[in-house]
């Protein structure tokens, strides 16, 4: 394992260097051993709401469980989820996962995948435990040249090879998970790759991943993160505008009627788009066409989880041969360059006909006159010229023998929602963005040649023009961290009609921020000016982590004009952890937390790691927190 010397820092690469480490909408706790994690609750359940009355009656309720990932820097991060257990307030343990499930967490940075619908005994649940198996892991990263390399050395912070990891999620206070009959609950577990992994390259370019897990737990989430449902069709109710899908999460085979992962009802409306066997429909016509298909036809649904009551509303439904794993091979990824009708995709996901999944460093796609092009969430007609650099695509065709080239000349391509991350460069008349990444890939991997005509009009990633339409951008001043979802402008037309057409724009300065800092070696001077309601961080001697992240957009704390100030919220209440010598102390008020921290520091304790969650004010470099974890040595 590399030692953290200045020389090692020069060899360390994480694309791009020193990007921030996680996006969070939930409260987290980062603890080294054991791993404790906490959750947030956007639902209406509260402690003392009669939950204890459900204990002992033998009644059950439904719990919908999803998995997701905050943006990370991995081409693939595939591990086996061995088990998922829930612990009730009375100590009873329930197994919520019907069988071991292989998951590529890197594929869910802007999406939550439904894992299972479990019927569990009613009551209050205060902890979940998820076990990951790394023995057959497939983890791949990009090196400094943008080439994809496998990670063979996966270790913990003490340098020991990782075989399995057991992570606990604690749901404290009002954030406890309440299960009652007839009211489905939802739990999302978010394994944050960026905060959980450090990637180091040795002198020969061989990577080592050090894993220190950070998990997010969200009870009854109503945050606007798209959800994906996958599985065979169970039945359709045209009158009610609904259909049922037998859940097959991630890469499980889509055939058969095995219901061990549960069944989920999907709600449609007049705006729902359907792509069925390569044809487009909308609303009732699409649902009627779906009803004509055989039971157990493969289905993928992209939609939104809505509450009160909890329901899953479909935006876009794929069925039959429009689902990967049918009659054609499929390549998914972002276009990194285009020459004529040849598209290059680096770090692509390949799904062979009949369902096997492969990851390739680079795949070339051949388009043709007969290539059909569709766009997610639209019924309009599109052509191959609409596929440009940066666009995320799902292309159907035939792979060659060595799986480096896909012939889509008689196939079809789907244009998928694409995510930009960066900072506002200008907001006068139009929004211009200094791009950091496209769908998590470092912007240096994209060749924008040919995106504009003439060549001097090619898209400029440092001044990337976004068509904001009716979206208000008046508050998005230069330097504002931003996240944009939409579609890339047609090839050869930038910036004639802007470089990118936005569907949603998030000013991430207004969202929950997560600060991650470590000191190497542990520092006795990391905390300064400690008062009754705040303290300041001294960033001298920090290690790999010294960042703030909001919705996946990173800010290097070293670039701030003032040292970061950590201060209490108005109520002062929250979840505050102090970890020392392997023991964890949980406090519920910021004042008590500061008293305990002060005692430790007065006894010459050194700060090794800090995670803080709250709202960050860029103008004064101050973070108002509802959660802090400090690890001491």
C-alpha positions in Angstrom: 0.0 0.0 0.0 1.3 3.5 -0.8 2.3 5.7 2.1 0.8 9.1 2.2 3.9 11.1 1.4 4.1 14.2 -0.8 5.4 11.9 -3.5 2.4 9.7 -3.1 0.1 12.6 -3.5 1.6 13.4 -6.8 0.9 9.8 -8.0 -2.6 9.9 -6.6 -5.3 10.5 -9.2 -9.1 10.6 -8.8 -10.8 12.1 -11.8 -10.6 15.0 -11.8 -8.2 15.7 -8.9 -9.8 16.6 -5.6 -13.4 16.5 -6.7 -15.8 16.4 -3.8 -16.9 13.1 -2.4 -20.6 12.7 -2.0 -24.0 14.1 -2.6 -26.5 13.7 0.2 -30.1 14.5 1.0 -29.9 12.5 4.2 -28.1 12.6 7.5 -25.1 10.3 7.6 -22.6 9.2 10.2 -19.1 8.1 9.2 -17.6 5.8 11.8 -14.5 3.6 11.4 -15.2 0.5 13.5 -17.8 -0.6 13.7 -19.6 1.3 10.9 -22.6 3.2 12.2 -24.9 5.1 9.9 -28.0 7.2 10.4 -31.0 8.2 8.3 -33.3 11.1 7.6 -37.0 11.1 7.4 -39.1 13.1 5.0 -42.3 11.3 5.9 -44.8 12.0 8.6 -44.1 9.2 11.1 -42.9 10.3 14.5 -41.9 8.8 17.7 -44.8 8.4 20.1 -47.3 8.1 17.3 -48.7 4.9 18.6 -46.1 2.7 17.0 -45.6 0.6 20.1 -49.2 -0.4 19.9 -48.4 -2.5 16.8 -46.0 -4.8 18.7 -47.1 -8.3 19.4 -50.3 -8.4 17.3 -48.9 -10.5 14.5 -49.8 -7.9 11.9 -47.6 -7.1 9.0 -46.9 -4.2 6.6 -45.2 -3.7 3.3 -41.7 -2.1 3.0 -40.3 -1.0 -0.4 -36.5 -1.1 -0.3 -34.3 0.7 -2.9 -30.6 1.0 -3.5 -28.8 4.0 -4.9 -25.4 5.7 -5.0 -24.1 9.2 -4.7 -21.8 10.2 -7.6 -18.5 8.4 -7.6 -15.5 7.9 -9.8 -15.9 4.3 -10.9 -16.6 2.8 -14.3 -18.1 -0.1 -12.5 -18.3 -1.0 -8.8 -20.0 -4.4 -8.8 -20.2 -6.4 -5.6 -22.6 -8.9 -4.1 -25.2 -7.8 -1.6 -25.3 -10.9 0.6 -28.0 -9.9 3.1 -30.2 -7.1 4.4 -31.7 -7.4 7.9 -33.9 -5.1 9.9 -33.9 -4.8 13.7 -37.0 -3.9 15.6 -37.0 -1.7 18.7 -37.6 -4.8 20.8 -34.5 -6.5 19.3 -36.3 -8.9 16.9 -34.4 -9.3 13.6 -36.1 -9.7 10.2 -34.4 -10.8 7.0 -35.6 -8.5 4.2 -33.6 -9.8 1.2 -34.8 -13.0 -0.4 -31.5 -14.0 -2.0 -28.0 -12.7 -2.7 -28.0 -9.9 -5.3 -25.2 -8.7 -7.5 -25.2 -4.9 -7.8 -23.2 -2.3 -9.8 -23.5 0.7 -7.6 -21.8 3.0 -10.1 -24.9 2.8 -12.4 -27.2 4.5 -9.9 -25.7 7.9 -9.3 -28.9 9.7 -10.4 -31.3 6.9 -9.9 -32.7 4.6 -7.3 -33.3 0.9 -8.2 -36.2 -0.9 -6.5 -34.6 -3.8 -4.7 -37.5 -5.6 -3.1 -40.9 -5.3 -1.6 -40.8 -7.1 1.7 -43.7 -8.0 4.0 -42.4 -7.5 7.5 -44.0 -7.5 11.0 -45.4 -4.2 12.1 -43.6 -2.1 14.6 -40.7 0.4 14.9 -37.4 -0.5 13.3 -34.2 1.2 14.5 -31.5 -0.5 12.5 -30.7 -2.1 9.2 -27.6 -4.2 8.4 -26.4 -4.7 4.9 -23.5 -7.2 4.1 -21.4 -6.8 1.0 -19.2 -9.5 -0.5 -16.0 -8.3 -2.3 -14.5 -11.7 -3.1 -15.9 -11.7 -6.7 -16.0 -7.9 -7.0 -15.6 -6.2 -10.4 -14.3 -2.7 -9.7 -12.8 -0.6 -12.5 -11.5 3.0 -12.5 -10.0 5.4 -15.0 -6.3 6.2 -14.8 -4.7 9.6 -15.6 -5.0 8.9 -19.3 -8.6 8.1 -19.1 -8.0 4.4 -19.7 -10.1 1.9 -17.7 -8.1 -0.4 -15.5 -9.4 -3.1 -13.1 -8.8 -2.8 -9.3 -7.3 -6.0 -8.0 -6.2 -4.8 -4.6 -9.2 -3.9 -2.4 -8.2 -3.2 1.3 -9.5 -1.6 4.4 -7.9 1.3 6.1 -5.5 -1.0 8.0 -4.2 -2.5 4.7 -6.0 -5.8 5.1 -7.7 -7.5 2.1 -11.5 -7.0 2.2 -13.6 -10.1 1.8 -16.9 -9.0 3.3 -18.1 -5.8 4.9 -21.0 -5.5 7.3 -22.6 -2.0 7.5 -25.2 -0.9 10.0 -27.8 1.8 9.5 -29.2 3.4 12.6 -32.5 5.2 12.4 -32.6 7.4 15.5 -35.3 9.4 17.2 -38.0 10.6 14.8 -36.2 8.9 12.0 -37.2 5.4 13.1 -38.8 3.2 10.4 -42.5 2.6 11.3 -44.3 -0.3 9.6 -48.1 -0.4 9.9 -50.6 -2.5 8.1 -52.0 -1.0 4.9 -49.5 1.9 4.7 -46.5 1.0 2.6 -43.2 2.4 3.8 -40.0 3.0 1.8 -36.4 2.7 2.8 -33.5 3.8 0.4 -30.0 2.7 1.2 -27.3 4.8 -0.5 -23.7 3.4 -0.6 -21.7 6.5 -1.3 -18.8 5.4 -3.5 -16.9 8.7 -3.6 -16.8 9.1 0.2 -16.2 5.4 0.9 -13.3 4.8 -1.4 -9.8 6.1 -1.9 -8.0 5.1 -5.1 -4.2 5.2 -5.3 -2.0 4.3 -8.2 1.5 3.0 -7.8 4.5 3.7 -10.0 3.4 1.0 -12.5 -0.1 2.4 -12.8 -1.8 -0.4 -10.7 -4.7 0.9 -8.6 -5.5 0.1 -4.9 -8.9 0.9 -3.5 -9.1 1.6 0.3 -12.7 1.2 1.5 -14.1 3.0 4.5 -17.9 2.8 3.9 -20.2 5.7 4.1 -23.9 4.8 3.7 -27.0 6.9 3.6 -30.4 5.8 4.8 -33.6 7.6 3.8 -36.9 6.7 5.3 -40.0 7.5 3.1 -38.0 9.6 0.7 -39.8 12.1 -1.4 -36.7 13.8 -2.9 -36.8 14.2 -6.7 -34.5 11.3 -7.6 -35.7 9.1 -10.5 -36.5 5.5 -9.6 -36.2 2.4 -11.8 -38.3 -0.7 -11.7 -37.3 -3.8 -13.6 -38.9 -7.2 -14.1 -41.6 -9.3 -15.9 -45.1 -8.0 -16.4 -47.7 -9.5 -14.0 -50.9 -7.8 -15.2 -52.5 -4.6 -16.5 -55.6 -2.7 -15.4 -56.5 -0.3 -18.2 -59.5 1.1 -16.4 -57.4 2.1 -13.3 -54.4 3.1 -15.5 -52.1 0.8 -13.6 -50.0 -2.4 -14.1 -48.0 -4.7 -11.8 -44.4 -5.7 -12.3 -42.7 -8.7 -10.6 -39.5 -7.1 -9.3 -36.1 -8.3 -10.8 -33.5 -5.9 -9.4 -30.3 -5.0 -11.2 -29.1 -7.8 -13.5 -31.4 -10.6 -12.5 -32.9 -12.5 -15.4 -36.2 -10.9 -16.5 -38.0 -14.1 -17.3 -40.1 -16.4 -15.1 -42.7 -15.7 -12.4 -40.6 -16.0 -9.3 -42.0 -13.4 -6.8 -39.3 -13.6 -4.1 -38.4 -9.9 -4.6 -42.1 -8.9 -4.5 -44.6 -7.1 -6.7 -44.9 -3.4 -7.3 -47.9 -1.5 -8.7 -47.2 1.2 -11.3 -49.5 4.2 -11.9 -49.7 5.8 -15.4 -51.3 9.0 -16.8 -51.8 10.7 -20.1 -48.2 11.9 -20.0 -46.6 8.5 -19.6 -44.5 7.5 -22.6 -44.3 3.8 -23.7 -41.7 2.2 -25.9 -43.0 -1.2 -26.8 -41.1 -3.5 -29.2 -39.5 -0.4 -30.8 -42.7 1.6 -31.2 -43.8 4.7 -29.3 -47.1 5.3 -27.5 -48.5 7.6 -24.9 -51.1 7.4 -22.2 -54.0 5.0 -22.6 -52.9 3.8 -26.0 -49.6 2.7 -24.5 -51.3 1.0 -21.6 -53.7 -0.8 -24.0 -50.7 -2.0 -26.1 -49.0 -3.2 -22.9 -52.2 -5.1 -22.0 -51.9 -7.0 -25.3 -48.5 -8.4 -24.5 -48.0 -11.8 -23.0 -47.7 -12.0 -19.2 -44.1 -12.1 -18.0 -42.9 -9.8 -20.9 -39.8 -7.9 -19.8 -40.5 -4.4 -18.4 -38.4 -1.5 -17.3 -40.1 1.6 -15.8 -38.5 5.0 -15.1 -40.6 7.1 -12.8 -41.1 9.0 -9.5 -42.0 7.9 -6.0 -44.8 10.0 -4.7 -46.2 10.1 -1.2 -49.5 10.3 0.8 -50.3 7.6 -0.1 -47.1 6.1 -1.4 -47.2 5.3 -5.1 -44.8 4.9 -8.1 -45.7 7.1 -11.1 -44.3 6.1 -14.5 -42.6 8.6 -16.7 -41.3 6.1 -19.4 -42.1 2.5 -19.8 -40.0 0.1 -21.9 -41.3 -3.3 -22.8 -40.6 -6.4 -25.0 -37.7 -6.0 -27.4 -37.1 -2.4 -26.2 -35.7 -3.9 -23.0 -32.0 -4.9 -23.0 -31.5 -8.7 -23.0 -33.9 -9.4 -25.9 -33.1 -10.1 -29.5 -30.2 -7.6 -29.8 -27.1 -6.7 -27.9 -27.1 -3.3 -26.1 -24.4 -0.8 -25.3 -25.0 1.9 -22.7 -22.8 4.9 -21.9 -21.9 8.4 -22.9 -20.6 9.4 -26.3 -17.0 10.6 -25.8 -16.4 11.4 -29.5 -18.0 11.2 -32.9 -16.6 10.9 -36.5 -19.3 10.7 -39.1 -21.5 7.8 -38.2 -19.0 6.3 -35.8 -19.6 6.9 -32.1 -17.0 6.1 -29.4 -18.1 5.2 -25.9 -15.5 4.7 -23.2 -16.2 2.6 -20.1 -19.4 1.2 -21.7 -21.8 -1.3 -20.3 -22.6 -4.2 -22.7 -25.7 -6.3 -22.3 -25.6 -9.3 -24.5 -28.8 -10.8 -25.9 -30.2 -13.1 -23.3 -28.9 -10.9 -20.5 -25.2 -11.3 -19.7 -23.5 -8.1 -18.7 -19.9 -7.0 -19.7 -17.9 -3.9 -19.2 -15.5 -2.7 -21.9 -13.0 0.1 -21.9 -14.1 1.4 -25.3 -16.8 0.4 -27.8 -17.3 1.9 -31.3 -20.9 2.1 -32.5 -21.7 2.1 -36.3 -24.8 4.1 -37.1 -26.7 3.8 -40.5 -29.6 5.2 -42.5 -31.9 2.7 -40.9 -30.9 3.4 -37.3 -34.0 4.4 -35.4 -33.5 7.1 -32.8 -35.8 7.7 -29.8 -35.5 10.1 -26.9 -36.5 9.4 -23.4 -39.7 11.1 -22.2 -40.6 12.2 -25.8 -42.8 10.9 -28.7 -41.1 13.1 -31.3 -39.0 11.8 -34.2 -35.3 12.0 -34.0 -32.4 11.1 -36.3 -28.8 9.9 -35.9 -27.6 13.6 -36.2 -29.2 14.1 -32.8 -26.6 12.0 -31.2 -23.7 14.2 -30.1 -20.7 14.2 -27.8 -21.6 13.9 -24.1 -25.1 12.4 -24.8 -25.9 9.3 -22.7 -27.3 6.6 -25.0 -28.7 3.1 -25.0 -28.0 1.5 -28.5 -29.3 -1.8 -29.8 -27.5 -3.7 -32.4 -25.1 -6.6 -33.0 -21.7 -6.9 -31.2 -18.7 -8.3 -33.0 -16.8 -11.3 -31.6 -14.3 -9.3 -29.5 -17.1 -7.0 -28.1 -15.4 -3.8 -29.3 -17.8 -2.7 -32.0 -21.6 -2.6 -32.2 -23.3 -2.5 -35.6 -26.5 -0.5 -35.1 -27.1 0.3 -38.7 -30.3 -1.8 -38.5 -30.9 -1.2 -34.8 -32.0 1.7 -32.8 -30.6 4.2 -30.3 -32.3 5.7 -27.2 -31.2 9.2 -26.0 -31.3 9.1 -22.2 -31.4 11.9 -19.7 -27.8 13.2 -19.3 -26.4 14.9 -16.2 -24.0 17.8 -16.2 -22.1 19.0 -13.1 -20.0 22.1 -12.7 -20.1 25.8 -11.9 -21.9 28.7 -13.5 -19.6 30.6 -15.7 -22.2 33.3 -16.8 -25.9 33.8 -16.5 -26.4 36.8 -18.7 -29.2 36.1 -21.3 -28.2 32.4 -21.3 -26.7 30.0 -18.8 -23.1 29.1 -19.4 -21.4 26.4 -17.3 -17.8 25.5 -16.6 -18.2 21.7 -16.8 -16.7 19.3 -14.2 -18.2 16.1 -15.4 -20.9 14.5 -17.6 -22.6 11.6 -15.9 -19.7 11.3 -13.5 -17.0 11.1 -16.2 -14.2 13.6 -16.1 -14.7 16.3 -18.7 -11.2 15.6 -20.1 -12.4 12.3 -21.6 -14.7 14.1 -24.1 -13.6 15.3 -27.6 -16.0 18.0 -28.7 -14.7 18.2 -32.2 -17.5 18.5 -34.8 -20.1 19.5 -32.3 -20.3 22.9 -34.0 -19.9 24.2 -37.5 -17.5 25.8 -38.2 -14.9 24.3 -35.9 -14.5 27.4 -33.8 -18.1 26.9 -32.8 -17.4 23.5 -31.2 -18.8 23.2 -27.7 -16.4 24.6 -25.1 -16.6 22.7 -21.8 -15.3 25.7 -19.9 -18.1 27.8 -21.4 -20.8 25.3 -22.1 -24.0 27.0 -23.2 -27.2 25.6 -21.7 -30.7 26.4 -23.0 -32.6 27.0 -19.7 -36.0 27.6 -21.3 -38.4 29.0 -18.7 -36.2 27.9 -15.8 -35.2 30.9 -13.7 -31.5 31.4 -13.5 -31.3 34.9 -12.0 -29.9 33.7 -8.7 -27.2 31.5 -10.3 -24.3 33.9 -10.3 -20.8 32.9 -11.6 -19.2 30.3 -9.3 -22.5 28.8 -8.2 -22.2 25.0 -8.2 -24.8 23.5 -10.4 -26.4 20.3 -11.7 -28.3 20.1 -14.9 -30.3 17.2 -16.4 -31.4 17.1 -20.0 -30.2 16.3 -23.6 -27.2 17.4 -25.7 -27.8 19.5 -28.8 -27.7 17.7 -32.2 -24.2 17.1 -33.5 -22.8 20.0 -35.6 -25.4 22.5 -34.2 -23.6 23.9 -31.2 -23.9 26.7 -30.2 -26.5 27.6 -32.8 -29.2 26.5 -30.4 -27.0 26.2 -27.3 -24.9 23.1 -26.4 -27.5 21.5 -24.1 -31.2 21.5 -23.6 -32.1 21.5 -19.9 -35.1 19.8 -18.3 -34.1 20.5 -14.7 -31.5 22.8 -13.2 -30.5 22.5 -9.5 -28.6 25.3 -7.8 -26.8 23.0 -5.4 -25.9 25.9 -3.1 -29.5 25.6 -1.9 -29.4 21.8 -1.2 -28.0 19.8 1.7 -24.2 19.8 1.8 -21.8 17.2 3.0 -18.3 18.2 4.2 -15.6 15.5 4.3 -12.2 16.3 5.8 -9.3 14.1 7.0 -6.0 15.0 8.5 -2.8 12.9 8.0 -1.3 12.4 10.4 -4.2 13.1 12.9 -4.0 16.8 14.0 -4.3 18.3 17.5 -4.8 21.7 15.8 -7.6 20.7 13.4 -10.3 22.4 15.6 -9.8 26.1 16.4 -11.9 28.9 18.1 -14.2 26.4 19.8 -17.1 28.3 21.4 -20.5 27.3 22.8 -22.1 27.1 19.4 -19.4 26.9 16.7 -15.8 26.0 15.8 -13.4 26.6 12.9 -11.5 24.0 11.0 -7.7 24.4 10.4 -7.1 22.8 7.0 -3.3 22.5 7.4 -2.2 18.9 7.1 -5.3 17.6 5.5 -5.0 14.3 3.6 -7.0 13.2 0.5 -10.3 14.6 1.8 -10.9 18.4 2.1 -14.1 18.9 0.2 -17.7 20.0 0.3 -20.2 18.3 -2.0 -23.7 19.4 -2.9 -25.8 17.2 -5.3 -22.6 15.6 -6.6 -20.9 19.0 -7.3 -17.7 19.5 -5.4 -16.0 22.4 -3.8 -12.4 22.2 -2.6 -12.3 23.7 0.8 -8.7 24.9 0.1 -10.2 27.3 -2.4 -12.4 29.1 0.1 -11.6 32.7 1.1 -12.1 31.8 4.8 -11.5 28.7 6.9 -14.7 26.6 7.2 -16.9 27.5 10.2 -19.1 24.8 11.7 -22.0 26.2 13.7 -25.2 25.0 15.4 -28.7 25.2 13.8 -31.3 27.4 15.5 -32.6 24.5 17.6 -29.2 23.0 18.2 -30.6 19.5 17.9 -29.3 16.8 15.6 -27.1 13.7 15.6 -23.5 14.2 16.7 -20.9 11.5 17.0 -17.5 11.4 18.7 -15.5 8.3 17.9 -12.4 7.7 20.0 -10.4 4.4 20.5 -13.1 2.4 18.7 -15.9 3.7 20.9 -18.7 5.8 19.6 -20.6 8.4 21.6 -23.9 9.8 20.3 -25.1 13.2 21.4 -28.4 14.9 20.4 -27.5 18.6 21.0 -24.7 20.6 19.5 -23.9 22.1 22.9 -23.3 18.7 24.5 -21.3 17.6 21.5 -19.0 20.7 21.8 -18.5 20.1 25.6 -17.5 16.5 25.0 -15.2 17.4 22.0 -13.6 20.1 24.1 -12.8 17.6 26.9 -11.2 15.2 24.4 -9.1 18.0 22.8 -8.0 19.2 26.2 -6.7 15.7 26.8 -4.5 16.0 23.7 -6.8 14.0 21.4 -6.0 14.5 17.7 -8.6 14.8 15.0 -8.4 12.2 12.2 -11.6 12.6 10.3 -14.7 14.8 10.1 -18.0 14.5 8.3 -20.6 17.3 8.6 -24.0 17.7 7.1 -26.1 20.8 6.7 -26.5 24.0 4.7 -23.4 25.9 3.5 -23.2 29.6 3.1 -20.5 30.3 0.4 -20.3 34.0 1.3 -18.9 33.5 4.8 -17.7 29.8 4.4 -20.1 28.8 7.2 -22.0 25.5 7.6 -25.1 25.2 9.7 -25.2 21.6 10.7 -27.6 19.0 11.9 -25.0 16.2 12.0 -21.3 16.0 12.7 -19.1 13.0 13.2 -15.5 13.5 14.5 -13.1 10.6 14.6 -10.2 11.1 17.2 -6.9 9.4 17.8 
